[in-house]
């Protein structure tokens, strides 16, 4: 009876370890996805800025604000776009930092709990601690 409760407890601990590891990986993927999305938006802003710099500052242009298309002049829109680009750059930098920290946290957790991914080399030397296999 005592052996079966130890086995059940060990399996529950392994399941909790795997769940936490997968949650950390999901958080890392979410940060990377958001970073990619914002980087694409920044690139789009830069191409619009480049196009607007080549036209007259009194020319009409349209800007989407909160789902409403608003008519403005280039001289009014260009500074706002440049400011948004600066903010996007700062945000991408901050997300890059968060991604690095999350990666370090993931590696630390993996090493601490002796987690091996299913695609890792199975012939690699392991220490005496039991490992958790994550697929």
C-alpha positions as CSV (number, residue, x, y, z in Angstrom):
1,X,0.0,0.0,0.0
2,X,2.7,2.5,0.9
3,X,4.6,1.7,-2.4
4,X,1.5,2.5,-4.5
5,X,1.0,5.8,-2.7
6,X,4.6,6.7,-3.3
7,X,4.2,5.8,-7.0
8,X,1.0,7.9,-7.3
9,X,2.7,10.8,-5.5
10,X,5.7,10.6,-7.8
11,X,3.5,10.6,-10.9
12,X,1.6,13.6,-9.6
13,X,4.8,15.4,-9.0
14,X,6.0,14.6,-12.5
15,X,2.7,15.7,-14.0
16,X,3.0,19.0,-12.1
17,X,6.6,19.5,-13.3
18,X,5.6,18.8,-16.9
19,X,2.6,21.2,-16.7
20,X,4.8,24.0,-15.3
21,X,7.5,23.4,-17.9
22,X,4.9,23.5,-20.7
23,X,3.4,26.6,-19.3
24,X,6.8,28.3,-19.3
25,X,7.3,27.2,-22.9
26,X,3.9,28.6,-23.9
27,X,4.8,31.9,-22.2
28,X,8.0,32.0,-24.2
29,X,6.2,31.3,-27.5
30,X,3.6,34.0,-26.7
31,X,6.4,36.6,-26.1
32,X,8.1,35.6,-29.3
33,X,4.8,35.8,-31.2
34,X,4.0,39.3,-29.9
35,X,7.5,40.4,-30.6
36,X,7.2,39.2,-34.2
37,X,3.9,41.0,-34.6
38,X,5.2,44.3,-33.3
39,X,8.3,44.0,-35.4
40,X,6.1,43.6,-38.5
41,X,4.0,46.6,-37.5
42,X,7.2,48.7,-37.0
43,X,8.4,47.7,-40.5
44,X,5.0,48.8,-41.9
45,X,5.3,52.1,-40.1
46,X,8.8,52.7,-41.5
47,X,7.6,52.0,-45.1
48,X,4.7,54.5,-44.6
49,X,7.1,57.1,-43.2
50,X,9.4,56.6,-46.1
51,X,6.5,57.1,-48.6
52,X,5.2,60.1,-46.8
53,X,8.6,61.9,-46.7
54,X,8.6,61.8,-50.5
55,X,5.3,63.8,-50.9
56,X,4.4,67.4,-50.1
57,X,3.6,68.1,-46.4
58,X,0.3,69.8,-47.4
59,X,-1.0,66.7,-49.2
60,X,-4.0,64.9,-47.9
61,X,-3.6,61.5,-46.4
62,X,-5.9,59.2,-44.4
63,X,-5.2,57.5,-41.1
64,X,-7.1,54.8,-39.4
65,X,-7.8,55.9,-35.8
66,X,-9.8,53.5,-33.6
67,X,-11.5,51.9,-36.6
68,X,-12.4,55.3,-38.2
69,X,-10.7,56.6,-41.3
70,X,-9.7,60.2,-40.7
71,X,-8.5,62.7,-43.3
72,X,-5.4,64.6,-42.3
73,X,-2.4,66.3,-43.8
74,X,1.0,64.6,-44.2
75,X,2.6,67.2,-41.8
76,X,0.1,66.1,-39.1
77,X,0.5,62.4,-39.6
78,X,4.2,62.0,-40.0
79,X,5.3,63.1,-36.5
80,X,2.7,60.7,-35.0
81,X,4.0,57.8,-37.1
82,X,7.6,58.6,-36.2
83,X,6.6,58.7,-32.5
84,X,4.7,55.4,-32.8
85,X,7.8,53.8,-34.5
86,X,10.0,54.9,-31.6
87,X,7.5,53.4,-29.1
88,X,7.3,50.2,-31.1
89,X,11.1,50.0,-31.1
90,X,11.2,50.4,-27.3
91,X,8.5,47.8,-26.9
92,X,10.3,45.3,-29.1
93,X,13.5,45.8,-27.1
94,X,11.6,45.3,-23.9
95,X,10.1,42.1,-25.2
96,X,13.5,40.9,-26.4
97,X,14.7,41.3,-22.9
98,X,11.7,39.4,-21.5
99,X,12.3,36.6,-24.0
100,X,15.9,36.3,-22.9
101,X,14.8,36.2,-19.2
102,X,12.1,33.6,-19.9
103,X,14.6,31.5,-21.8
104,X,17.0,31.5,-18.9
105,X,14.1,30.7,-16.5
106,X,13.1,27.8,-18.7
107,X,16.7,26.4,-18.9
108,X,17.1,26.7,-15.1
109,X,13.8,24.9,-14.5
110,X,14.7,22.2,-17.0
111,X,18.1,21.6,-15.4
112,X,16.7,21.8,-11.8
113,X,14.0,19.2,-12.5
114,X,16.2,17.1,-14.9
115,X,13.8,17.4,-17.8
116,X,14.6,15.8,-21.1
117,X,12.7,16.7,-24.2
118,X,11.6,13.7,-26.4
119,X,13.8,14.9,-29.3
120,X,17.0,15.2,-27.2
121,X,19.7,12.6,-27.6
122,X,18.7,9.6,-25.5
123,X,22.4,8.4,-25.4
124,X,23.5,11.4,-23.5
125,X,25.0,10.8,-20.1
126,X,22.6,11.3,-17.2
127,X,23.3,11.5,-13.5
128,X,21.6,9.3,-10.9
129,X,18.5,11.5,-10.6
130,X,15.4,10.3,-12.4
131,X,14.4,12.4,-15.3
132,X,11.1,13.6,-16.6
133,X,10.5,13.1,-20.4
134,X,8.5,15.9,-22.0
135,X,7.1,15.5,-25.5
